[in-house]
Amino acid sequence: MTTLGHRIASIRRDLGLSRAELARRAGLSVDVLAAIEKATGRPESRVLSRIAKALCVSAIRFFEEVDLVGRWRVQHDGSRK
């Protein structure tokens, strides 16, 4: 299962950003960002918004599920497909 933190880290790496650079752009400490990416911290919505802005993506992208064969997928409206 991919966590919120794994998605953020994946987007960050895809953009070629270090954890320190993303933390700086989002106005966070490296320790806070590391805790979020390692799923040991639970970020508030305003923190997620700052991370999304720093990554130039919508925060919705952090919650999108990857289609997996034979598994339910939760849609944005909460229904199952």
Secondary structure as UniProt FT lines:
FT   HELIX           4..14
FT   TURN            15..16
FT   HELIX           19..26
FT   HELIX           30..37
FT   TURN            38..39
FT   HELIX           45..55
FT   HELIX           59..63
FT   TURN            69..70
FT   TURN            76..77
//
